[in-house]
Amino acid sequence: MSFSRSDFSAVVFKRMRKASTPRRYQLMLQILLIFVIRDMDPSVAKNILRLIWASIPDSIIIFPEIENALKNDLSLEEIKDIYNFYIEAVSIEAPKLSKPRTLKQLCRTMIRSRLCKNDLWLPSAINKLYIPLTLKGFLNLDD
């Protein structure tokens, strides 16, 4: 399935906005944008999406959220393509219900957030920490 930017009009975005919270709307826009540009380099697009979702504490978007936001403008097959791209990129099983991220994920985002708030640049600040290499890799989103 191939989309272009022209497939998404202002009306589509207004409907999406009404169907979700501002934060979830922003996250779905990121998914859509990366999905649209994936044809340039699919592996890079998936890696971008993986890095975004590895660095935020938000719960995983579930299929009904995307379906509800896009059902008036895209076919079910197109919505499934978008969602499957997202799920594959973030390397998770498609959840049935929205649930909080793991404690491990929340800790990673909090540590990274605190480093940034203290004006420390990532990843160099992480590499200067006196912690095991495996933990540095995790904080640097290498997993």
C-alpha positions as CSV (number, residue, x, y, z in Angstrom):
1,M,0.0,0.0,0.0
2,S,1.5,3.3,-1.0
3,F,0.3,6.7,0.4
4,S,1.3,10.2,-0.4
5,R,1.1,13.3,1.6
6,S,-1.9,14.3,-0.5
7,D,-3.9,11.4,0.9
8,F,-4.1,13.2,4.2
9,S,-6.1,16.4,4.0
10,A,-6.8,19.0,6.7
11,V,-10.2,17.3,7.2
12,V,-8.5,14.0,8.0
13,F,-6.2,15.6,10.6
14,K,-9.2,17.5,12.2
15,R,-11.1,14.2,12.5
16,M,-8.0,12.5,14.0
17,R,-7.7,15.3,16.5
18,K,-11.3,14.9,17.7
19,A,-10.8,11.2,18.1
20,S,-8.0,11.4,20.6
21,T,-6.2,13.4,23.2
22,P,-3.6,16.0,22.1
23,R,-0.7,13.7,23.1
24,R,-2.1,10.6,21.4
25,Y,-2.9,12.7,18.3
26,Q,0.7,13.9,18.2
27,L,2.0,10.3,18.5
28,M,-0.3,9.1,15.7
29,L,0.8,12.0,13.5
30,Q,4.4,10.8,14.0
31,I,3.4,7.3,13.0
32,L,1.6,8.5,9.9
33,L,4.4,10.8,8.8
34,I,7.0,8.1,9.1
35,F,4.7,5.6,7.4
36,V,4.3,8.0,4.4
37,I,8.0,8.5,4.0
38,R,8.9,4.9,4.5
39,D,9.2,4.2,0.8
40,M,12.4,6.3,0.7
41,D,14.1,3.8,3.0
42,P,12.0,1.4,4.9
43,S,14.7,0.3,7.4
44,V,15.6,3.9,8.2
45,A,11.9,4.7,8.7
46,K,11.4,1.8,11.1
47,N,14.5,2.7,13.0
48,I,13.3,6.3,13.4
49,L,10.0,5.0,14.8
50,R,11.7,2.5,17.0
51,L,14.0,5.2,18.5
52,I,11.0,7.6,19.1
53,W,9.0,4.9,20.9
54,A,12.0,3.7,22.9
55,S,12.6,7.2,24.2
56,I,9.1,8.1,25.4
57,P,7.1,6.8,28.4
58,D,3.7,6.7,26.5
59,S,1.7,3.5,26.4
60,I,1.7,1.7,23.1
61,I,-1.0,2.8,20.6
62,I,-3.5,0.0,20.1
63,F,-5.3,-0.8,16.8
64,P,-8.7,0.6,17.9
65,E,-7.1,4.0,18.6
66,I,-5.7,4.3,15.0
67,E,-8.8,2.7,13.5
68,N,-11.1,5.1,15.4
69,A,-9.0,8.1,14.2
70,L,-8.8,7.1,10.6
71,K,-11.9,4.9,9.9
72,N,-13.7,7.7,8.0
73,D,-10.9,8.4,5.7
74,L,-9.0,5.2,5.0
75,S,-10.0,1.6,4.3
76,L,-9.6,-1.0,7.0
77,E,-6.7,-2.6,4.9
78,E,-4.9,0.8,4.8
79,I,-5.3,1.3,8.6
80,K,-4.0,-2.3,9.2
81,D,-1.0,-1.5,7.0
82,I,-0.2,1.6,9.0
83,Y,-0.6,-0.3,12.3
84,N,1.4,-3.3,11.3
85,F,4.2,-1.0,10.2
86,Y,4.1,0.7,13.6
87,I,4.0,-2.6,15.6
88,E,6.9,-4.1,13.5
89,A,9.0,-1.0,13.9
90,V,8.6,-0.9,17.7
91,S,9.2,-4.6,17.9
92,I,6.2,-5.6,20.0
93,E,3.2,-7.9,19.8
94,A,0.0,-6.0,19.0
95,P,-1.6,-5.4,22.4
96,K,-5.4,-5.9,22.8
97,L,-5.6,-3.2,25.5
98,S,-3.7,-0.1,26.2
99,K,-1.5,-0.6,29.2
100,P,1.4,1.4,30.7
101,R,4.9,0.9,29.6
102,T,7.1,-1.4,31.6
103,L,9.0,-0.2,34.6
104,K,12.2,-0.8,32.7
105,Q,11.0,1.5,29.9
106,L,9.8,4.2,32.3
107,C,13.2,4.2,34.1
108,R,15.0,4.6,30.8
109,T,12.9,7.6,29.8
110,M,13.2,9.2,33.3
111,I,17.0,8.8,33.4
112,R,17.3,10.3,29.9
113,S,14.9,13.1,30.8
114,R,16.9,14.0,33.9
115,L,20.2,14.1,32.0
116,C,18.6,16.4,29.4
117,K,17.1,18.7,32.1
118,N,20.6,19.0,33.6
119,D,21.9,20.3,30.2
120,L,23.8,17.1,29.6
121,W,24.0,16.0,26.0
122,L,22.9,12.5,25.0
123,P,24.6,10.1,24.3
124,S,27.9,11.5,25.6
125,A,26.4,12.1,29.1
126,I,25.4,8.4,29.3
127,N,28.8,7.2,28.1
128,K,30.4,9.2,31.0
129,L,28.3,7.5,33.7
130,Y,30.0,4.9,35.8
131,I,27.6,2.1,35.0
132,P,27.9,-1.3,33.2
133,L,28.1,-1.2,29.4
134,T,24.9,-3.2,29.0
135,L,23.1,-0.4,31.0
136,K,24.7,2.3,28.9
137,G,23.6,0.5,25.8
138,F,20.0,0.3,27.1
139,L,20.0,4.0,28.0
140,N,21.4,4.8,24.5
141,L,18.5,3.0,22.9
142,D,20.8,0.3,21.5
143,D,18.4,-2.6,22.4
